[in-house]
Amino acid sequence: MVEKNDLERAGSLLAGCRKEIALRITGQREMIDGLLASLIAGGHILLEGVPGLAKTLAVKCLAEITGLEFKRIQFTPDLLPADLTGTMIWEQAKGSFSVRRGPVFANIILADEINRAPAKVQSALLEAMEEKQVTIGETSFPLPDPFFVLATENPIEHEGTYLLPEAELDRFLMKLLVVYPQPVEELEIVRNSLLLSANSAKRSKPLSPVLSGEALVYLRNIADAIHIDEEVIKYIVSVVTATRPVSAGQPAEGVYRYISFGASPRASIALYRCSRIFAMFNGRTFVSPEDAKEAALPVLRHRIVLSYEAEAEGMDADAVITRILNHIPVP
């Protein structure tokens, strides 16, 4: 059971993280909390939003406040798996091959515009995300610990892009939608940009590493100690099961006619983990159904495949998940 002073210390650490990131990013609280939650849970994140909404900057800020090694990989249609993982090179002086490791050997990887890379590159990244290792030649090399992939994609450009396979999407703990700022936030963004342009020293000043490895382990331990009742666990499983019309025994009517394929058991595990973290964010020593509901959209929106009927009627994944949440009885 979590003690009150431990929860207060966790809240202080999280507030410090948000304060540091706020020095560079205005607003976007949902995105920032999602990034912090993924870091605590040890999962990967998919960020979707139009250009110019600070997706790349947010990932850089996350790397700075943790002090972890960071690498950015710009995904393009001509990218090769070796450009990501590394390759074998011939050393004439030694008369043998040696391994040159690629940029994936870092703690935090920014896969920028991930949907612009072809399937063979996606496969190479899939091994890294799931197995925490890459294979070069005949040898598998472990990746640094911790290892996080934070990928971005642009939802409005489809020319020269490749759909992410469902197996890869399922490896992302959450999918975060980065939205336009409010007018008052955008006004502050413009003012801050003018100040930073006039003060280059302030612009180049790094953020403080407030979330050290020790602090990250502490937050994970607190999240793991958050109490979750058996009825809430059953509620989480019910929500995920309800995304599968066939296995749930539901007729193809109502909300279920909008779903072709539902979420896997990996989604239940992810929702269980994220519900505890969101309870910690909300300052509770126990998980409530509201925490599960808050985590449901980012955890499930990329794990369900919508039907043609949903596309025809303009239904997106969030609308379908919201209907399911309203349908399942809350304990």
C-alpha positions, 0 to 999 in steps of 0.5 A, a space after each residue: 500500500 502506498 503511503 501518503 508521503 510517498 505519493 506526495 513525493 511522487 507528485 513533487 517529482 512529476 510537478 518538477 518534470 512538468 515545470 522543466 518541460 514548460 520552459 520550452 513547451 506551452 500547454 499540451 498537458 495531455 501529451 506531456 502526461 502521456 510521455 511521462 506515463 510511458 517513461 514510467 511504464 517502460 513503454 513506447 509512444 506514437 505521437 500523431 499530429 500536424 507539423 508545428 505542434 512541438 512533437 519533436 521538441 517534446 521528445 527532446 525535452 523528455 530526453 533532457 530532463 532524464 539525462 538519458 542518451 538521445 538519438 533522432 532518426 529521420 524516417 524516409 522512403 529510402 531508409 534501409 534497416 542497416 541505417 537504423 540498426 547498424 551493419 558489418 564493415 570490413 576492416 582491411 587492417 585487421 582482415 576481418 569484419 567488425 560491427 558498426 552500431 546504428 543510431 538505435 543504440 540509445 536510451 530514447 529514440 525519436 523515430 520522426 515521421 515513422 510512416 515514411 519508412 518501408 516495411 523492411 525498416 519497420 520490421 527492424 524496428 519491431 525487433 528493437 521495440 519488442 525484444 530490446 535487441 537488434 540482430 546484425 549479421 548472425 549476432 544479436 546485440 542487447 539495446 541499452 536499458 532503459 530503451 524507449 521509442 517515441 515515434 511521430 507521424 503526420 495524419 494529413 499527408 499520405 503520399 510517400 507513406 506506408 501504413 504501420 502494420 498492426 503488429 507494430 502498432 500493438 507494440 506502442 503502449 499509447 497513441 497520443 493525439 497532439 492537438 492545436 493550442 488554445 488561442 491564449 496558449 498560442 499567444 504565449 507561444 508567440 511571445 516566448 518565441 520573440 524572447 528566445 530569439 532576442 536571447 540566444 543564451 536562454 535558448 541554448 540553456 539545457 533543461 535540468 535533469 530532474 528525472 534521474 534513473 533513481 527517481 524513475 525507479 522510485 516512480 515505478 515502484 510507487 505506481 506498482 504499489 497503487 492498489 487496484 481492486 479486483 472489480 476494477 481489474 474485471 472492468 478493465 478486461 470488460 472494456 478491452 473485451 468489448 472491442 471484440 464483437 465476435 469474441 464478446 458474443 455481441 451482435 453486429 449492431 450498434 457500436 460493434 458494427 463499426 469494429 472489424 478487429 478488437 484489441 489484444 490481451 496486450 491492451 488489457 495489460 497496458 490499460 492495467 499498467 497505465 490505470 495505476 500510473 494515472 491514479 498516481 498522477 491524480 494523487 490517489 492511492 487506489 485505482 478508480 474506474 475513472 483512471 481506467 477511463 482516462 487511460 482507455 483512449 490513448 491505450 486503445 485508439 491504435 489497437 482497434 481496426 474500424 470497419 468500412 461502415 465507420 469510415 463511411 459514417 465519419 466515426 473515428 476510434 475515439 468515438 467508438 471507444 467512448 461509446 463502449 465506455 458508456 456501454 460497460 457498467 462501472 463497478 
